[in-house]
Amino acid sequence: MWMPTELFWAYLVAISLLTITPGVDTLLVMRNAGRGGLQDGCVTSVGICSGLFIHATLSALGISVLLVETAWAFTALKWAGACYLVWLGLNSLRQAMKPVAGKGPEQQAVGAATAFTKPVSTAVAFREGLLSNVLNPKTALFYMALLPQFIDPTGNAFQQSLFLAAVHFVLAMGWQCALAVLVVKSRRLGVGQGVKRTLNALTGGFFVAIGAKLATQ
């Protein structure tokens, strides 16, 4: 290990609390698991967690500090992230309002039970997760502020940053995939289109609201 044991345990507690705190990443994984099943949700999580290594690398190289201190660059990142969140939100709202035409109650029940047989492509799920994380300026700020607190200045900062990101990757993957499993099981236990519409509506509204707030901050 490239850091003192007590420093590692302090980081583990902090990052665990951050991981289980509901946010954009959590809702995106749950939405996509409801959209395409366990594969969709877990691949989305892989994309989200892969973005952590990008933030850790930028933080270690000092680019995050430069980005935050350069007003135009930070504003550009903020607007890109805000637009992407709004786009995701509008897509969710569109799915929530889409009518199920020409299907009776029995057919809708069958459709809900088999909805996971046609997940979206892994590339789409991965890209959604990666972009939602990389374009989130709050994640960049978090890594810039938090990681240096747990890095031993006598060691290799780059290696330590990647190690801490790897720990975060494992914890976040475990948590988000567990949430995806819960969503899938709830569907298989008979939770139908109404809950799916509600989840899409809630996540869509949340994404749009967060994107708008991010753009106006």
C-alpha positions in Angstrom: 0.0 0.0 0.0 1.3 3.5 -0.9 -0.2 5.3 2.0 -0.3 5.0 5.8 -2.9 2.5 7.1 -4.8 5.1 9.2 -5.0 7.4 6.2 -6.5 4.6 4.1 -9.2 3.7 6.7 -10.2 7.4 7.0 -10.5 7.5 3.2 -12.5 4.3 3.1 -15.1 5.7 5.6 -15.3 9.0 3.7 -15.7 7.4 0.3 -18.2 4.8 1.5 -20.5 7.6 2.8 -20.1 9.4 -0.4 -20.9 6.3 -2.5 -24.2 5.5 -0.8 -25.4 9.1 -0.9 -28.1 9.3 -3.5 -27.2 11.4 -6.5 -27.2 11.7 -10.3 -25.1 8.5 -10.7 -27.4 6.5 -8.5 -30.6 7.6 -10.3 -29.0 7.0 -13.7 -28.1 3.4 -12.8 -31.6 2.7 -11.5 -33.2 4.3 -14.5 -31.2 2.3 -17.0 -31.7 -0.9 -15.0 -35.4 -0.3 -15.3 -35.0 0.4 -19.0 -32.9 -2.6 -20.1 -32.3 -4.9 -17.1 -29.3 -5.8 -15.1 -26.8 -5.6 -18.0 -27.9 -2.1 -18.8 -27.6 -0.9 -15.2 -24.2 -2.6 -14.5 -22.7 -1.4 -17.8 -23.8 2.1 -16.9 -22.1 1.7 -13.5 -18.9 0.6 -15.3 -19.0 3.8 -17.3 -19.7 6.0 -14.3 -16.9 4.4 -12.3 -14.4 4.5 -15.2 -14.8 8.3 -15.1 -13.3 8.2 -11.6 -9.9 7.4 -13.0 -10.1 10.3 -15.3 -10.8 12.7 -12.4 -8.1 11.1 -10.3 -5.6 11.5 -13.1 -6.5 15.1 -13.7 -6.4 15.8 -10.0 -2.9 14.2 -9.6 -1.6 16.1 -12.6 -3.0 19.4 -11.3 -5.2 19.9 -14.3 -8.3 20.0 -12.1 -6.9 22.9 -10.1 -6.1 24.7 -13.3 -9.6 24.0 -14.7 -11.3 25.3 -11.6 -9.1 28.4 -11.5 -9.7 29.2 -15.1 -13.1 30.7 -15.3 -13.9 30.1 -18.9 -12.8 26.5 -18.8 -14.8 25.7 -15.7 -17.8 27.5 -17.1 -17.6 25.4 -20.3 -17.4 22.2 -18.3 -20.3 23.3 -16.2 -22.5 24.1 -19.2 -21.6 20.8 -20.9 -22.5 18.9 -17.8 -25.7 20.8 -17.4 -26.8 20.3 -21.0 -26.1 16.6 -20.8 -28.1 16.2 -17.6 -31.0 18.1 -19.2 -30.8 15.9 -22.3 -30.9 12.8 -20.1 -33.8 14.2 -18.1 -35.9 15.0 -21.2 -35.3 11.5 -22.6 -36.6 10.1 -19.3 -39.6 12.3 -19.3 -40.3 11.3 -22.9 -40.2 7.6 -21.9 -42.5 8.3 -19.0 -45.1 10.0 -21.2 -44.9 7.5 -24.0 -48.3 5.7 -24.4 -48.5 1.9 -24.6 -50.7 1.8 -27.7 -52.8 -1.2 -28.7 -52.2 -3.3 -25.6 -54.7 -4.6 -23.1 -53.9 -5.3 -19.4 -52.8 -8.9 -20.0 -50.5 -7.9 -22.9 -49.0 -5.0 -20.8 -48.3 -7.5 -18.0 -46.5 -9.8 -20.4 -44.5 -6.8 -21.8 -43.5 -5.8 -18.4 -42.2 -9.3 -17.6 -40.2 -9.5 -20.8 -38.9 -5.9 -20.9 -35.4 -7.0 -20.0 -34.9 -9.3 -23.1 -33.9 -6.3 -25.3 -31.4 -4.1 -23.4 -29.8 -1.2 -25.2 -26.3 -1.7 -26.5 -23.5 -1.8 -24.0 -21.8 1.1 -25.9 -24.8 3.4 -25.2 -25.1 2.4 -21.5 -21.3 2.8 -21.0 -21.3 6.2 -22.8 -24.2 7.5 -20.7 -22.5 6.6 -17.5 -19.1 7.9 -18.5 -20.3 11.2 -19.7 -22.5 11.8 -16.7 -19.5 11.4 -14.5 -16.8 13.1 -16.6 -19.0 16.1 -17.4 -20.0 16.6 -13.7 -17.9 19.6 -12.4 -18.9 18.6 -8.8 -17.0 15.4 -9.2 -13.9 17.2 -10.4 -14.2 19.6 -7.5 -14.6 16.7 -5.1 -11.6 14.9 -6.3 -9.5 18.0 -6.3 -10.5 18.8 -2.7 -10.7 15.3 -1.2 -7.9 13.2 -2.8 -5.0 15.5 -1.6 -6.2 15.1 2.0 -5.5 11.3 1.8 -2.2 11.4 -0.2 1.1 10.9 1.5 3.3 13.7 0.2 6.4 11.5 0.6 5.0 9.0 -1.9 4.1 9.0 -5.5 1.0 11.2 -5.8 -0.1 9.8 -9.2 0.0 6.2 -8.0 -1.8 7.0 -4.8 -4.5 8.9 -6.7 -5.1 5.9 -9.0 -5.1 3.5 -6.1 -7.7 5.7 -4.3 -9.8 5.9 -7.4 -9.6 2.1 -7.7 -11.0 1.7 -4.2 -13.8 4.1 -5.1 -14.4 2.1 -8.3 -14.9 -1.2 -6.4 -17.2 0.3 -3.8 -19.3 2.3 -6.2 -19.6 -0.7 -8.6 -20.7 -3.0 -5.8 -23.3 -0.4 -4.5 -24.7 0.6 -7.9 -24.9 -3.0 -9.2 -26.8 -4.0 -6.0 -29.3 -1.2 -6.7 -29.6 -2.5 -10.3 -30.4 -6.0 -9.0 -33.1 -4.5 -6.7 -34.7 -2.7 -9.6 -34.6 -5.9 -11.7 -36.1 -8.0 -8.9 -38.8 -5.5 -8.3 -39.8 -5.7 -11.9 -39.8 -9.5 -11.9 -41.9 -9.6 -8.8 -44.7 -7.9 -10.8 -44.0 -4.2 -10.5 -45.3 -3.0 -13.8 -45.3 -0.1 -16.2 -46.7 2.3 -13.7 -43.6 2.1 -11.5 -41.4 2.3 -14.6 -43.2 5.4 -15.7 -42.9 6.9 -12.2 -39.2 6.2 -12.0 -38.6 7.7 -15.4 -40.7 10.8 -14.5 -38.9 11.3 -11.2 -35.4 10.8 -12.6 -36.2 12.9 -15.6 -37.4 15.7 -13.5 -34.4 15.4 -11.2 -31.9 15.5 -14.1 -33.6 18.5 -15.6 -33.7 20.3 -12.3 -30.1 19.5 -11.4 -28.9 20.5 -14.9 -30.8 23.8 -14.7 -29.4 24.5 -11.2 -25.9 23.6 -12.4 -26.2 26.0 -15.3 -27.4 28.9 -13.2 -24.9 28.6 -10.3 
